[in-house]
């Protein structure tokens, strides 16, 4: 059984729904979007379905397992920027003046 519902959306959202979802599929799209937020049993069913999906479980990575190979977090911009030699002292006089110290 279905119930009819009237909702108001902005012109942009209305046009976007027609463009992306299709004229005769908007109700189905909105129901699928809202269903997990309003029906607890659907959330539980979805969790059971995900847990039973062995292919997706294989794709999941445990946080306890280290990532293969070294992770390089520093040096990715090496050679792409130039840092002045006085970088750590730039604006030193102005900063001291702002804090009331003699430059």
N, C-alpha and C positions, 0 to 999 in steps of 0.2 A: 504494500500500500504506500502511496506517495501523497504528500501534502504539497500544496502550492504555496510558495513563499515569494513575496515581493520585496526586493532589496533595492537600495539606491547606491550607485557608484558614480564616480566622476566620469566625465566624457572620455578621458584618456584611458581609464581602466576598461570602460565599456568597449571602446574601439580595439584595445589590446586583446581583450577576451575574444572578440569576434575574429581578429586577425590570427592569433596564436592557437586558440582552442577550437574554434569553429562554431558557427551559429547554432547548430543543433546539439552541441556537446557541452555547453556551459554548465548545465545543471549537474551532469555527471562529474565534471571537473570539480565543481564546488563541493559536491557531496564527498568525493574522495579526499578533498583537502580538509574538510571539517570533521569527518567521521572519527579519526583517531583522537581528536581533542574532546569529543563529547560522549563517546561510547567506550567505557573502560574495557569491556570484553574484547573489543577490536584491538586494543593495545596489547592485551595479553595474548590474543591469537597471533598478532603480528610478531611479538617477541618469540613465541614458540616456533612460528614458521621460520624466522631468521636463525634461531638456534639449530633447527633441523636442516638448514641449508649447508651441507658439508662443503660445497665448493667455496662459498663465502667464508666459512670458518677457516679454510686453508689459506685464503687471502689475508686474513687478519694476522697481525704480528703482535706477539706478546710484548709488553713494555719491558719485561725482564730480559728479553733476548737482545743482545747488542746488534747494532746494524753492521752488516758486513763491510769491511774496508774502513779506512780512516775517514772521519768526517772533518773536512777542512772548513773551519769557520773564519779564519783570518787569512788575509792575503789575497782575497779574490779580486781586489782592486789594484793590486801591485802593478805599477807602471802606468796607471790610467789617470792618476792625479798627482799634483806636485804640492807638497806641504812646505811652506817657507821655514827656514832655519829658526826664525824667532817666533814660531807659531805659539809657543807656550808663554810668550811675553807680549804678544800683540795687544795693544790698547792698555798696557800696564799703567801708563801715566794717567790716562783718562779714568781708569777704574779707581786708582788711588785718589784722584781729585774728587770723584763722586762720593767716596767714603770719607772725605775730609782729611786724608793723609797727604803729606808733602810728597811730590813726585820725585 
